[in-house]
Each structure stands twice: as C-alpha cells, then as structure tokens.
Amino acid sequence: MAAGGTSLGIGSLRVSAFTVPTSSPEGDGTFAWDSTTMILVQATAGEWTGIGWTYAPSACAGIVKDVLEPAVCGLDVFDVPAAAQSMARKVRNASRPGLVAYAISAVDCALWDLKARVLDLPLHRLLGAVRKEVDVYGSGGFTTYDESRLRSQLEHWAGEQQIPRVKIKIGQDRGTNTTRDLERIGQARETIGSSAQLFVDANGAYTAKQAIRLAEAAAGQDLAWFEEPVSSDHLDGLRQVRHAITADVTAGEYGTDLFYFQRMCAAGAVDCLQVDVSRCGGITEWIRVAAVAAAHGLEVSGHCAPGLSVPVAASTPNFRHLEWFYDHVRIEHMFFDGTLDPHGGSVRPFDDRPGNGLTLKEPDVEKYRVART
C-alpha cells in the first residue's frame, strides 16, 4: 500500500556502523580524535527505504536494533510522531538523555525520510518550508592545525566558496594557552578579511572570567559568535559571559531532551540556541525545541550533520544558520550522492528528489564498515 492514504507499516531497521579516519589529527580545546564513527539507519516500508544517521560510538547500533526497532516496527509509516513517542516510552529504564537519544535521532530522521519517499515528496516540502535557502558557516579550524593548514581552510571557505561566516576552535590545552588562542584569532581575521564574520568555539575550555578576558583582548578582531566559552552545563557561567561581551554566546549542541533546552533558554544563558538533529531526538524533537526557543525570543542554529539538518532547517521559522562542519561534510560527500554545494554561503534543498535527496554509495562505503545488524 502506498501514498494514496492507505496504511503502510514500518518494516525492519537495518543498522550499520562505519568508522572513517580523519584526514589529519584533529582536536579542540578539550578533546582530540583521529576518526569519526557514523551510525546509519535504513528504515524500510514496502519497497521504500529512508535513511538517517548519527555520529556516535558503534555501541549505538545495538541500541537501535535491540531496543528501538521493536518499538517502531508495525506502526503506520505516516505516523512518525507516534513512533517517536513509542521510542521514548521504550527507553524509560535505559535513560533517554545521552547515547540513547543519539540512537533515537538516527531512527527518527530515517522515519521522516521514509515517509517523504513513500509520498514522493522532498522532505522540506513535507515538513513545510519557510525559506528556499539555508545559510551556513564554515566550521573546522582545529587547534591541531598549524598556521598553513588553518589559512588554507579559511581561504577555501571565505575565498573559494565565498561563505561569509567561518568558525575556528580555541581553548588550546584546556584553556591554558590563551596566547596561542589570540594569535590564531588574529590570523583568522587577517585571512578572511573584514567583511566575513568570525566565530570561535572554546568547547567549554575556559572559566567565565577567563572567557571574558579573552573576548576583551580579542575586541579588535570583531568576534560575532562565542560558542561554549564555558561548559554548556554551567548555565550561570554562560549567562555571566553573555552579559559581559558583545559577541553572541551560544551552546546547546549536547542537548538530548526537551527539558535540557528549556532550562538553557530559561536561564538566559545564550543568545542563540544550538540544536543537533542527530542528537536531540531527530526532526520530531528539533521542531519542539525550536518552539521552546521561539517562546524565549531566541533563534536556533543547526549543529553539524548538515545532510540531515538542511530539510528541517528550511522548515524552521526561527532558524539562523547551519554549521558546515568539515568532518561531517567530508564524510557525507564520501557516503552519499546528492550532497549540496554551500558556495555563496547558503544551500538550497533539491525540489526534485524525494526525502532528504541523498542516495547511499553502498560500494564506496563498505571499506569503512565496522558493524552491521
């Protein structure tokens, strides 16, 4: 049974884990890594398959198969919110926040993609678009990069791709080397020129007073965005920094349940709320989070996973921009046909491809597979 309004049940969830080495060592103020693991979910119904994913340890695949598949199989493919509710109830004793929410996110995104493909609609049309284009910012600038590598990446974004917003990592060595942080901020501003916006991300490396002092020292570089100047769990610290500096203070990328975002908004901790569709609970929860942000007079910014994020970003009224994160852009180009081009600083979702518009390059990705269930 198909798109004419008749019932069609969700079938199996095929789950794969793929680990992709980074192109070079990467790190930020508080963490370093040399590979990224994608958990890919393929949700089936009749002849159709929808795809969703998250970036998480391979153990996440077991949660999808053992816990979430029984919660959604057999439900009507058109009733994605019912599937989201069923998953939330199923994981009560496993605890929804954290890795479980990553798994839910991958399944939820796959189910929305599946529904759109059954209806032969682009996903942003199914959700109801409010904009034709989604603004992006180039993101990477890892603390492990030397001066040459940082300049090359910034020139690619701001020069070759003409993206007018770029972000680099700071908080070197857990905030103990602010001299290098300031040098890299100065180098970034010199490379991109005065017309592009410069964003920085400390990944929670500083204390509140330290972050304020650094922002004051960098005042001549016209910082527009200071992400996680302190830990995202330290709401008082975020609010303290927010009230003291001119750059917008932001956090939220680790949020995995609605109440996390409500607390952050209610605390007055951020100028813009970050939401990661591959972590927060998927498209279903993103929509609810965006509504909470709107009720507090805030916009939302999409964190990473650009291939998943574009359709719902195009459908969110209080949306600002999407992180065009180097690692995830690289992986999604490797894994999928149909990825988008951010030239000029925005992307436009396809109107002539069903679902999220992506097709898995199955033969190309086999060498990265580490698990299948």
SERO-4910 file (N, C-alpha, C, O; in steps of 0.05 Angstrom, whole numbers):
BEGIN
 pado doro    nc1    nc2    nc3   cac1   cac2   cac3    cc1    cc2    cc3    oc1    oc2    oc3
  Met    A     17    -23      0      0      0      0     18     25      0     40     24     10
  Ala    A      9     47    -11     27     68    -16     15     95     -9      1     99     11
  Ala    A     22    115    -26     18    143    -19    -10    153    -21    -15    176    -16
  Gly    A    -29    136    -28    -56    145    -31    -71    148     -5    -96    152     -6
  Gly    A    -58    146     18    -71    149     43    -77    123     58    -87    123     80
  Thr    A    -70    100     46    -75     75     58    -53     68     78    -31     80     77
  Ser    A    -58     49     95    -39     41    116    -15     27    104    -17     10     86
  Leu    A      8     33    115     33     20    108     50     19    133     57     39    145
  Gly    A     57     -6    141     72     -9    166    102     -6    163    113    -13    142
  Ile    A    115      5    183    144      6    184    154    -23    186    146    -38    204
  Gly    A    173    -29    169    185    -56    170    210    -56    187    209    -47    210
  Ser    A    232    -67    177    256    -70    193    273    -44    194    269    -26    177
  Leu    A    291    -43    213    311    -23    214    338    -37    209    347    -53    226
  Arg    A    351    -30    187    378    -41    182    398    -20    192    396      4    187
  Val    A    417    -30    208    435    -12    222    464    -19    216    471    -43    217
  Ser    A    480      1    209    508     -3    203    525     18    218    516     40    222
  Ala    A    549     10    226    568     28    237    592     30    219    602     10    209
  Phe    A    601     54    213    624     59    196    643     78    210    635     98    222
  Thr    A    668     71    210    689     88    223    707     99    201    720     83    186
  Val    A    709    125    199    724    139    179    747    154    191    743    171    208
  Pro    A    772    147    184    795    162    195    794    192    186    785    198    164
  Thr    A    803    209    203    805    238    196    827    241    175    845    224    172
  Ser    A    826    263    161    846    269    141    873    276    153    894    274    141
  Ser    A    872    285    178    896    291    195    886    292    224    862    294    229
  Pro    A    905    292    243    897    293    271    880    318    276    887    340    266
  Glu    A    859    315    292    841    338    298    836    341    327    837    321    342
  Gly    A    832    365    336    826    370    364    815    397    369    816    415    351
  Asp    A    804    401    393    794    428    401    806    434    428    828    424    434
  Gly    A    793    450    444    804    458    469    804    436    490    820    437    509
  Thr    A    786    416    487    782    396    508    782    367    499    778    349    515
  Phe    A    787    363    473    785    335    463    801    333    437    805    353    423
  Ala    A    811    309    431    825    304    406    815    277    395    807    259    410
  Trp    A    816    274    368    806    249    356    821    245    329    831    264    317
  Asp    A    820    220    320    832    213    294    813    197    276    821    188    255
  Ser    A    788    194    285    768    181    268    740    190    277    737    200    299
  Thr    A    721    185    260    693    191    266    676    167    259    679    156    237
  Thr    A    658    159    276    640    136    271    612    146    265    600    161    281
  Met    A    601    137    243    573    142    235    556    117    240    564     95    233
  Ile    A    533    121    253    513    100    256    491    106    236    477    125    239
  Leu    A    489     89    216    470     93    194    446     75    198    449     51    201
  Val    A    422     86    197    397     71    199    382     72    172    378     94    161
  Gln    A    374     49    162    358     48    139    331     35    147    329     12    153
  Ala    A    310     52    147    284     43    155    268     36    131    267     50    111
  Thr    A    255     13    131    241      2    108    211      1    112    201     -2    135
  Ala    A    197      4     90    167      0     90    160     -7     61    163     10     43
  Gly    A    151    -31     56    145    -39     29    170    -37     12    191    -48     19
  Glu    A    168    -23    -11    190    -21    -29    208      3    -23    227      8    -37
  Trp    A    201     18     -2    216     43      3    235     40     27    232     23     44
  Thr    A    256     57     26    276     58     47    283     87     53    289    102     35
  Gly    A    282     94     79    290    120     88    316    118    103    322     98    116
  Ile    A    333    139    102    359    138    115    361    161    136    352    183    132
  Gly    A    374    154    158    381    173    179    407    164    192    415    141    189
  Trp    A    420    182    206    445    174    219    451    192    242    439    213    246
  Thr    A    470    183    258    482    199    279    511    193    280    521    174    267
  Tyr    A    526    210    294    555    205    297    559    198    326    556    215    344
  Ala    A    567    173    331    567    162    358    584    136    358    590    125    337
  Pro    A    591    127    382    605    101    384    588     78    372    564     80    371
  Ser    A    602     57    363    588     35    349    568     21    367    550      8    357
  Ala    A    570     24    394    551     12    412    523     23    407    503     10    414
  Cys    A    521     47    395    495     59    389    479     41    370    454     41    372
  Ala    A    492     26    353    478      9    334    462    -12    348    440    -19    340
  Gly    A    473    -23    370    458    -43    385    433    -32    398    413    -46    400
  Ile    A    434     -7    407    410      6    418    388      7    397    365      2    403
  Val    A    396     15    373    376     17    352    363    -10    347    338    -12    345
  Lys    A    379    -30    344    368    -56    336    354    -70    358    332    -81    354
  Asp    A    365    -70    382    354    -85    404    331    -71    419    313    -85    429
  Val    A    332    -45    420    313    -30    436    292    -15    419    268    -16    425
  Leu    A    302     -1    398    284     17    383    269      3    361    246     10    355
  Glu    A    281    -16    347    267    -30    326    241    -42    336    220    -39    323
  Pro    A    241    -56    358    215    -67    367    194    -46    374    170    -51    373
  Ala    A    204    -22    380    185      0    388    171     12    364    149     23    367
  Val    A    183     10    340    171     24    317    160      5    296    143     13    281
  Cys    A    170    -19    294    162    -37    273    132    -43    275    121    -49    296
  Gly    A    119    -41    252     90    -46    250     73    -21    253     50    -21    246
  Leu    A     85      1    263     70     26    265     66     38    237     81     32    218
  Asp    A     45     54    233     40     66    207     62     85    199     71    102    215
  Val    A     72     82    175     95     97    166     90    127    166    108    143    167
  Phe    A     64    135    164     57    163    164     56    176    192     56    200    194
  Asp    A     56    159    212     53    169    240     80    170    254     84    157    274
  Val    A     98    187    244    125    189    255    124    198    284    139    188    301
  Pro    A    107    218    291    106    226    320     98    203    338    107    201    361
  Ala    A     81    184    329     74    161    345     98    143    349    102    132    371
  Ala    A    115    141    329    140    125    331    158    138    351    171    125    367
  Ala    A    160    165    350    177    179    369    168    175    397    184    171    416
  Gln    A    142    176    402    131    171    428    136    142    438    142    138    461
  Ser    A    133    123    419    138     96    426    167     91    434    172     77    453
  Met    A    185    104    420    214    101    427    219    113    454    234    101    470
  Ala    A    208    137    459    213    150    485    203    133    508    216    131    529
  Arg    A    180    120    505    169    103    526    186     77    529    190     68    552
  Lys    A    196     67    507    212     42    508    238     45    523    248     26    535
  Val    A    250     70    523    276     74    534    275     85    563    295     94    573
  Arg    A    252     85    575    249     97    602    271     87    621    284    103    634
  Asn    A    274     61    623    293     50    642    322     51    631    341     47    647
  Ala    A    325     56    606    352     58    595    362     87    597    386     93    593
  Ser    A    344    106    604    350    134    607    352    148    580    371    142    564
  Arg    A    334    166    574    333    179    548    357    197    542    367    195    520
  Pro    A    367    213    560    389    231    553    414    215    546    418    193    556
  Gly    A    431    227    529    457    214    522    455    197    497    441    204    478
  Leu    A    470    175    498    473    158    474    447    147    464    443    144    440
  Val    A    428    141    482    402    131    474    388    152    456    376    144    436
  Ala    A    391    177    462    378    198    446    392    200    419    378    206    399
  Tyr    A    418    195    417    431    194    391    418    173    373    413    177    350
  Ala    A    413    149    385    401    127    371    373    135    362    365    130    339
  Ile    A    357    147    380    330    156    373    331    176    350    315    175    332
  Ser    A    351    193    351    353    214    330    357    201    302    344    210    283
  Ala    A    375    182    301    380    169    275    355    155    264    349    157    241
  Val    A    340    142    282    316    128    274    294    148    265    282    145    245
  Asp    A    290    169    282    270    189    276    276    202    249    257    205    233
  Cys    A    300    209    243    307    222    217    302    202    194    292    210    173
  Ala    A    309    177    199    304    157    178    274    153    173    266    150    150
  Leu    A    257    155    194    229    152    190    216    176    176    198    172    159
  Trp    A    225    200    182    216    223    167    224    221    137    208    228    119
  Asp    A    249    212    132    258    209    105    241    188     91    234    191     67
  Leu    A    235    166    105    219    144     94    191    154     86    182    149     64
  Lys    A    179    169    104    152    180     99    152    197     74    134    195     57
  Ala    A    172    215     72    174    232     48    178    216     23    167    223      2
  Arg    A    194    195     24    198    179      0    173    164     -8    168    161    -32
  Val    A    158    154     11    133    140      5    114    159     -9    100    151    -28
  Leu    A    114    184      0     96    204    -12    108    217    -37     95    233    -50
  Asp    A    133    210    -43    148    221    -66    150    252    -64    146    266    -83
  Leu    A    156    261    -40    159    289    -35    187    295    -24    198    279     -9
  Pro    A    199    318    -31    223    327    -17    216    331     12    194    340     19
  Leu    A    234    324     30    229    325     58    222    353     68    204    356     85
  His    A    236    373     58    229    400     67    201    409     58    189    426     71
  Arg    A    191    397     36    164    403     28    144    389     46    123    400     53
  Leu    A    150    364     53    133    350     72    131    365     98    109    367    110
  Leu    A    154    375    108    154    389    134    141    417    131    130    428    150
  Gly    A    142    428    107    132    455    102    153    476    104    159    486    126
  Ala    A    165    483     81    188    502     81    179    531     86    157    539     79
  Val    A    197    545    100    193    574    104    214    590     90    213    615     90
  Arg    A    234    577     79    255    591     64    266    572     42    265    548     44
  Lys    A    275    584     20    286    569     -2    315    561      2    324    541     -9
  Glu    A    329    577     18    358    572     22    364    572     52    351    586     68
  Val    A    384    557     60    393    554     87    421    566     89    440    556     76
  Asp    A    425    586    106    451    598    110    469    579    125    460    564    143
  Val    A    495    579    118    514    561    131    538    577    140    543    599    130
  Tyr    A    554    565    158    580    576    164    601    554    163    596    532    172
  Gly    A    624    561    152    646    541    151    657    536    179    662    555    194
  Ser    A    662    511    185    670    504    213    691    482    212    689    462    198
  Gly    A    712    487    228    734    469    230    756    483    246    753    486    271
  Gly    A    777    492    233    797    508    246    808    495    272    810    509    292
  Phe    A    814    469    270    821    454    294    847    464    307    864    475    294
  Thr    A    849    461    333    873    470    347    898    455    339    920    464    344
  Thr    A    894    432    327    917    416    317    929    427    291    950    419    283
  Tyr    A    914    445    278    924    456    253    947    476    257    946    492    276
  Asp    A    967    474    240    988    494    241    978    519    225    956    519    214
  Glu    A    995    539    224    987    564    212    979    560    182    960    572    172
  Ser    A    995    544    168    990    540    139    963    525    135    948    533    117
  Arg    A    958    505    150    933    489    147    909    506    154    888    504    140
  Leu    A    911    522    175    889    539    182    883    559    161    860    564    153
  Arg    A    904    572    150    900    592    129    887    579    105    869    591     92
  Ser    A    896    556     97    885    542     73    856    537     76    840    541     57
  Gln    A    847    527    100    819    521    104    802    546    104    781    546     92
  Leu    A    811    567    117    796    592    118    794    604     90    773    615     83
  Glu    A    816    603     74    815    614     47    795    598     30    782    610     12
  His    A    794    572     35    775    556     19    746    565     25    730    568      6
  Trp    A    739    568     50    712    577     57    706    605     48    687    610     33
  Ala    A    722    623     58    716    652     54    723    661     26    710    680     15
  Gly    A    743    649     14    752    657    -13    739    641    -35    722    651    -50
  Glu    A    747    615    -37    737    598    -59    707    594    -58    693    596    -78
  Gln    A    696    588    -34    667    583    -31    651    607    -24    626    607    -25
  Gln    A    664    629    -18    651    655    -12    630    652     10    608    663      8
  Ile    A    637    637     31    620    634     54    627    657     73    650    660     81
  Pro    A    608    675     80    614    699     95    614    695    125    614    715    140
  Arg    A    616    670    134    616    664    163    635    640    167    631    620    153
  Val    A    654    642    185    673    619    189    678    617    219    676    636    234
  Lys    A    684    592    228    689    587    256    715    571    260    720    552    245
  Ile    A    730    579    281    754    563    288    752    554    317    736    565    333
  Lys    A    767    534    324    769    524    351    790    540    367    812    546    357
  Ile    A    783    546    392    803    558    410    801    543    437    789    522    438
  Gly    A    814    554    458    815    540    483    838    520    484    836    499    497
  Gln    A    860    527    471    883    510    469    890    498    496    892    512    516
  Asp    A    895    471    496    904    457    520    886    463    544    896    471    566
  Arg    A    860    460    540    840    464    561    842    493    573    839    497    597
  Gly    A    847    511    555    846    539    563    872    550    576    872    572    587
  Thr    A    894    534    574    918    542    588    937    558    570    959    566    578
  Asn    A    930    561    544    948    575    526    932    596    510    928    594    486
  Thr    A    923    616    524    907    638    511    924    654    492    914    667    474
  Thr    A    950    654    496    968    669    477    965    657    449    962    672    430
  Arg    A    965    630    447    962    618    420    933    622    410    929    627    386
  Asp    A    914    621    428    886    626    420    884    654    407    872    656    386
  Leu    A    895    674    420    893    701    409    908    704    383    900    718    364
  Glu    A    931    690    380    946    690    355    930    678    333    930    689    310
  Arg    A    916    656    338    900    643    317    875    659    310    867    660    286
  Ile    A    864    673    329    841    690    323    850    713    305    837    720    285
  Gly    A    874    724    311    885    746    294    891    736    266    886    750    247
  Gln    A    903    712    264    909    700    238    883    696    222    882    701    198
  Ala    A    863    686    236    837    681    222    825    706    211    817    707    188
  Arg    A    825    727    227    814    753    218    831    764    194    819    774    175
  Glu    A    857    762    196    874    771    174    868    756    148    868    767    127
  Thr    A    863    730    151    859    713    127    832    718    114    830    720     90
  Ile    A    811    721    130    784    724    118    776    753    112    757    757     98
  Gly    A    792    772    122    786    800    116    764    811    135    755    797    153
  Ser    A    757    835    130    739    849    149    709    844    143    693    850    160
  Ser    A    703    834    119    675    832    112    662    806    121    637    805    124
  Ala    A    677    785    127    666    759    136    663    759    166    679    772    180
  Gln    A    644    745    176    640    742    205    659    721    216    662    700    203
  Leu    A    670    726    239    689    707    252    676    696    277    668    711    295
  Phe    A    673    669    278    662    655    301    685    640    314    704    632    301
  Val    A    683    636    341    702    619    355    687    600    373    665    605    382
  Asp    A    700    577    379    687    556    395    708    546    414    728    535    406
  Ala    A    703    549    441    722    541    461    716    513    472    732    502    487
  Asn    A    693    501    464    686    475    474    688    472    504    697    452    514
  Gly    A    680    494    518    679    493    547    706    494    561    708    485    584
  Ala    A    727    504    547    754    503    558    760    524    580    778    520    596
  Tyr    A    745    546    581    752    568    598    734    569    623    713    556    625
  Thr    A    743    585    643    726    595    664    711    619    653    719    630    632
  Ala    A    691    628    667    675    651    657    693    676    656    693    690    636
  Lys    A    707    682    677    724    706    678    746    705    656    753    725    644
  Gln    A    757    681    653    777    677    632    766    682    604    779    695    588
  Ala    A    742    672    599    730    676    573    724    706    568    728    716    546
  Ile    A    716    720    589    711    749    586    737    764    580    737    781    562
  Arg    A    758    757    595    784    770    589    793    765    561    804    783    548
  Leu    A    790    740    551    798    734    524    782    749    504    793    760    484
  Ala    A    756    751    508    739    767    489    747    796    489    748    808    468
  Glu    A    754    807    512    763    835    513    790    838    498    794    858    484
  Ala    A    808    819    502    834    820    488    831    818    458    847    828    443
  Ala    A    810    804    449    805    800    420    785    820    409    775    816    387
  Ala    A    780    841    424    759    860    415    764    872    388    745    878    373
  Gly    A    789    875    381    795    887    354    790    868    331    791    877    308
  Gln    A    785    843    337    780    823    316    751    820    309    744    804    291
  Asp    A    733    834    323    705    834    316    693    806    316    681    798    296
  Leu    A    695    792    339    682    766    341    652    769    341    641    785    356
  Ala    A    639    752    325    609    754    324    596    732    340    572    734    346
  Trp    A    611    711    347    599    686    358    619    673    376    641    666    367
  Phe    A    612    668    401    630    655    420    615    631    431    597    633    447
  Glu    A    623    608    421    609    583    427    622    569    451    646    566    452
  Glu    A    605    560    469    614    547    493    639    559    505    660    545    508
  Pro    A    638    584    513    662    596    527    668    581    553    691    579    561
  Val    A    647    571    566    649    553    589    633    528    583    619    527    562
  Ser    A    634    509    600    619    484    596    590    491    592    578    508    605
  Ser    A    577    476    573    549    481    568    531    473    591    508    481    592
  Asp    A    542    458    611    527    451    635    528    474    656    512    473    675
  His    A    545    493    652    549    515    671    532    539    662    543    558    650
  Leu    A    506    538    667    488    558    657    494    586    669    492    606    655
  Asp    A    501    587    694    507    613    706    532    625    693    533    649    688
  Gly    A    552    608    687    576    618    674    570    628    646    580    649    638
  Leu    A    554    613    631    546    622    604    532    649    605    538    667    590
  Arg    A    514    652    625    499    677    627    518    700    635    515    722    625
  Gln    A    537    694    652    557    715    661    572    725    636    576    749    633
  Val    A    582    706    620    597    714    596    579    729    577    587    749    565
  Arg    A    555    719    573    536    731    554    531    761    561    530    778    543
  His    A    528    767    586    523    794    595    547    813    593    544    837    594
  Ala    A    571    801    591    595    817    592    608    822    565    625    841    563
  Ile    A    601    808    544    615    811    518    594    818    497    570    815    500
  Thr    A    605    828    474    587    836    452    581    813    433    560    813    420
  Ala    A    599    794    431    594    771    413    570    755    424    566    753    448
  Asp    A    555    743    406    533    725    414    545    700    428    564    688    417
  Val    A    534    693    451    542    669    465    522    647    458    498    652    458
  Thr    A    533    623    453    515    601    444    524    575    456    548    571    463
  Ala    A    505    557    458    510    529    468    485    513    462    465    524    452
  Gly    A    486    487    468    463    470    464    468    445    448    451    428    445
  Glu    A    492    443    436    497    421    418    495    393    431    491    373    417
  Tyr    A    498    392    457    497    366    471    470    359    482    466    339    495
  Gly    A    450    376    476    423    372    487    410    347    475    410    343    450
  Thr    A    399    330    492    386    305    482    357    302    492    345    281    488
  Asp    A    347    322    505    318    321    513    308    349    515    323    368    518
  Leu    A    282    352    513    269    378    511    275    395    536    278    420    534
  Phe    A    276    383    559    279    398    584    307    410    586    310    431    599
  Tyr    A    326    398    574    353    409    573    352    437    560    363    456    570
  Phe    A    339    438    537    338    463    522    320    483    537    326    507    536
  Gln    A    299    474    550    282    493    564    298    506    587    295    530    591
  Arg    A    314    490    601    330    501    623    350    521    613    354    542    625
  Met    A    363    515    590    383    534    579    370    560    571    381    581    576
  Cys    A    347    558    558    333    583    550    323    599    574    327    623    575
  Ala    A    311    585    593    300    599    617    322    612    633    317    632    647
  Ala    A    346    601    632    369    613    648    380    638    635    397    651    647
  Gly    A    371    645    611    382    668    597    411    664    591    427    683    591
  Ala    A    419    639    585    447    631    582    458    636    554    483    638    551
  Val    A    441    638    534    450    640    506    435    661    490    413    668    497
  Asp    A    449    672    470    436    690    451    424    675    427    406    685    414
  Cys    A    434    651    422    424    634    401    427    605    410    448    598    421
  Leu    A    406    589    407    406    561    417    415    542    395    404    541    374
  Gln    A    436    527    401    445    506    382    429    480    386    423    472    408
  Val    A    422    468    363    407    443    364    421    424    343    426    432    321
  Asp    A    425    400    351    437    379    334    416    358    328    408    344    346
  Val    A    406    357    303    385    339    296    393    310    299    376    292    302
  Ser    A    419    304    299    429    277    302    433    269    331    441    247    337
  Arg    A    427    287    350    430    282    378    404    288    394    398    274    414
  Cys    A    389    308    386    368    319    403    343    301    405    326    305    422
  Gly    A    341    282    387    318    265    385    306    266    357    284    256    352
  Gly    A    322    277    338    314    277    310    296    300    303    294    320    318
  Ile    A    284    298    279    268    320    269    244    326    287    236    349    291
  Thr    A    231    305    297    208    308    314    215    326    338    199    344    345
  Glu    A    238    321    351    245    336    375    256    363    367    252    383    381
  Trp    A    270    365    345    280    391    335    257    411    334    260    434    343
  Ile    A    235    403    322    212    421    319    202    431    346    196    455    348
  Arg    A    202    414    365    193    422    392    213    440    405    206    459    419
  Val    A    239    434    402    260    451    413    259    479    401    262    498    416
  Ala    A    255    480    375    254    506    362    231    523    373    233    547    375
  Ala    A    209    509    379    186    524    390    192    534    418    184    556    425
  Val    A    206    519    434    215    528    461    233    552    458    230    572    472
  Ala    A    252    551    439    269    574    435    253    598    426    258    620    436
  Ala    A    235    595    408    218    617    399    203    630    421    199    654    422
  Ala    A    193    614    440    178    624    463    195    641    481    185    656    497
  His    A    222    638    479    241    654    494    253    676    477    273    689    485
  Gly    A    243    680    453    253    701    436    280    695    423    295    713    417
  Leu    A    286    669    420    312    661    410    310    647    383    290    635    376
  Glu    A    331    650    367    335    634    343    350    609    350    362    607    371
  Val    A    349    590    331    364    565    334    385    563    311    380    573    289
  Ser    A    407    550    317    428    546    298    433    516    297    435    503    317
  Gly    A    435    504    273    439    476    270    468    468    274    486    480    263
  His    A    472    448    291    499    439    297    505    414    281    493    393    285
  Cys    A    525    416    263    536    393    248    515    377    232    493    386    228
  Ala    A    523    353    224    506    335    208    490    350    187    466    348    186
  Pro    A    504    364    169    489    382    150    469    367    132    448    378    126
  Gly    A    476    343    123    458    329    105    432    322    118    411    322    104
  Leu    A    432    317    144    407    312    159    392    338    165    368    338    166
  Ser    A    407    360    169    396    384    181    382    402    161    363    416    168
  Val    A    390    402    136    380    422    117    349    421    114    337    442    115
  Pro    A    336    398    111    307    399    107    292    411    130    274    428    126
  Val    A    299    404    155    285    415    178    294    444    183    278    460    192
  Ala    A    318    451    176    327    479    178    310    497    159    302    519    167
  Ala    A    305    487    135    289    502    116    261    505    125    246    522    114
  Ser    A    253    489    144    225    489    154    221    502    181    199    502    192
  Thr    A    242    514    192    241    526    219    240    556    217    260    568    208
  Pro    A    219    569    226    217    598    224    239    613    238    250    632    227
  Asn    A    246    605    263    266    620    278    294    607    275    308    603    295
  Phe    A    301    602    251    327    589    245    347    611    236    340    629    221
  Arg    A    372    608    246    393    628    238    412    616    217    413    626    195
  His    A    427    595    224    446    584    205    454    556    213    447    547    235
  Leu    A    468    542    195    475    514    199    506    511    198    519    523    181
  Glu    A    516    495    216    545    490    217    554    471    194    545    448    193
  Trp    A    570    482    176    581    466    154    607    454    164    629    463    156
  Phe    A    605    433    181    628    423    196    645    405    178    635    387    165
  Tyr    A    671    411    178    689    398    160    688    368    161    686    355    140
  Asp    A    689    356    185    689    327    187    664    315    174    666    296    158
  His    A    641    325    182    616    314    172    611    319    143    600    302    129
  Val    A    618    343    134    616    348    105    633    328     89    624    318     69
  Arg    A    657    324     98    675    305     85    663    277     84    663    264     63
  Ile    A    653    267    106    641    240    108    616    239     90    612    219     75
  Glu    A    599    259     92    574    258     76    579    259     46    564    247     31
  His    A    600    273     38    607    272     10    617    245      2    612    235    -21
  Met    A    631    232     19    642    205     14    619    184     12    621    165     -3
  Phe    A    598    188     29    578    168     33    553    171     15    540    151      9
  Phe    A    548    195      6    522    200     -7    525    215    -33    541    233    -36
  Asp    A    508    207    -53    503    224    -76    480    243    -68    462    236    -53
  Gly    A    482    268    -78    461    287    -73    468    308    -52    451    323    -43
  Thr    A    494    309    -43    502    329    -23    501    356    -37    503    359    -61
  Leu    A    499    377    -20    494    404    -30    520    421    -31    539    414    -17
  Asp    A    519    442    -47    542    460    -50    537    486    -35    518    500    -41
  Pro    A    555    493    -16    550    517      0    561    543    -12    563    563      2
  His    A    568    542    -37    581    566    -50    562    590    -46    538    589    -52
  Gly    A    574    612    -37    559    636    -32    548    638     -4    537    659      4
  Gly    A    551    617     12    543    618     40    516    607     46    506    611     69
  Ser    A    503    593     28    478    580     33    474    556     16    488    552     -4
  Val    A    456    538     23    449    515      8    419    514      3    403    524     19
  Arg    A    412    503    -20    384    501    -27    376    472    -30    388    458    -48
  Pro    A    358    461    -14    350    433    -17    337    428    -44    323    445    -55
  Phe    A    341    404    -55    330    397    -81    300    395    -79    288    384    -60
  Asp    A    286    406   -100    257    404   -102    249    380   -119    225    374   -121
  Asp    A    268    366   -132    261    345   -150    271    318   -140    273    299   -156
  Arg    A    278    315   -115    287    290   -103    271    284    -78    268    301    -61
  Pro    A    261    260    -76    244    253    -52    262    251    -27    286    246    -28
  Gly    A    249    255     -4    263    252     21    284    273     25    281    296     16
  Asn    A    306    265     37    328    284     42    345    287     17    365    303     17
  Gly    A    338    274     -5    352    277    -30    378    262    -33    393    265    -52
  Leu    A    385    245    -13    411    232    -13    408    202    -20    388    189    -13
  Thr    A    428    191    -33    429    163    -40    456    152    -30    477    162    -37
  Leu    A    455    130    -15    479    118     -4    496    106    -26    486     92    -43
  Lys    A    522    112    -25    541    100    -44    551     73    -32    573     72    -22
  Glu    A    534     53    -34    539     28    -19    566     16    -25    580      8     -6
  Pro    A    575     13    -50    601      0    -55    624     17    -44    644      6    -35
  Asp    A    621     43    -44    643     61    -35    647     60     -5    670     65      4
  Val    A    627     54     10    629     57     39    636     30     53    641     30     77
  Glu    A    636      8     39    640    -18     52    667    -19     67    668    -32     87
  Lys    A    687     -6     57    713     -8     69    714      5     97    732      0    112
  Tyr    A    694     21    103    693     35    129    675     20    149    673     28    172
  Arg    A    661      0    140    642    -14    157    656    -28    180    675    -43    176
  Val    A    645    -25    204    655    -39    227    634    -56    240    641    -74    257
  Ala    A    608    -52    233    587    -69    245    562    -66    227    558    -46    214
  Arg    A    546    -88    227    521    -88    213    501   -105    230    508   -127    238
  Thr    A    477    -95    234    457   -111    248    430   -109    233    410   -121    242
***
